[in-house]
């Protein structure tokens, strides 16, 4: 009979303190229910039938930082996800970005790199790729390593191709990769101007002079207080009139910095920093 795992609020607090002490990882800003589910999953993976056993395991059989991060953080992403957002960027935002001699874009929480590559393809088709620099950051160095390689499973490309067409892609997605043994390698030109850096959004510093910041589906795992803190970081990183794009289920409407933003498209969660 399978044991039903449970973890109390106090035990969840103990995990936050222990992970900070042993690994230097701060999960204090994570939404509690999301964090609880991920911790319970990690306990099950390590065959710990109680939090006491799990605590002993963490203390005496120390895991790597990335192993903890891989289980606690969520790295679900895809190319051209929410295609209407990419279509909007192409049709409404690129015309503003092209007025800058150099275009700085920050992908905060880039995961395995599908989103930066998606944007790179559209930038290339618009003739903007060569003067664009995309700063791709994540707290997890393992997913950053995957993003740098630009290698993905071929079976995913059919769905990605559909998303690409809906995003207003001008060619075929297959023009941008080489397939071999069930995997694809994206063209090197696409990530030539990408900078991959490990960065903690909650405690990290700002990236100055950004013309656009994409941070999609990260806020849903943070507390309201931490969301406000990260939004403050984004405001400080953007140039006046710079763009901020959040995820479909996220919003800056009730944030403490809303007075410094204007809503460009509320449905697509596109904002712009006021002058």
Buried (B, 14 or more C-beta within 10 A) or exposed (E): EEEEBEBEEEBBEBBBEBBEEBBEBBBBBBBEEBBBBBBBEBBBEBEBEBBEEBBEBBEEEEBEBBBBBBBBBBBEBBBBBBBBBBBBBBEBBBEBBBEBEEBBBBBBBBBBBBBBBBBBBBBBBBEBBEBBBBBBBBBBBBBBEBBBEBBBEEEEBEEBBEBBBBBBBEEEBEEBBEEEEEEBEBBEEBBEBBEBBEBBBBEBEBBEEBBBBBBBBBBBBBBEEBBBBBBBBBBBBBBEEBBBBBBBEBBBEEBBBBEBBEBBBEEBBBBBBEE
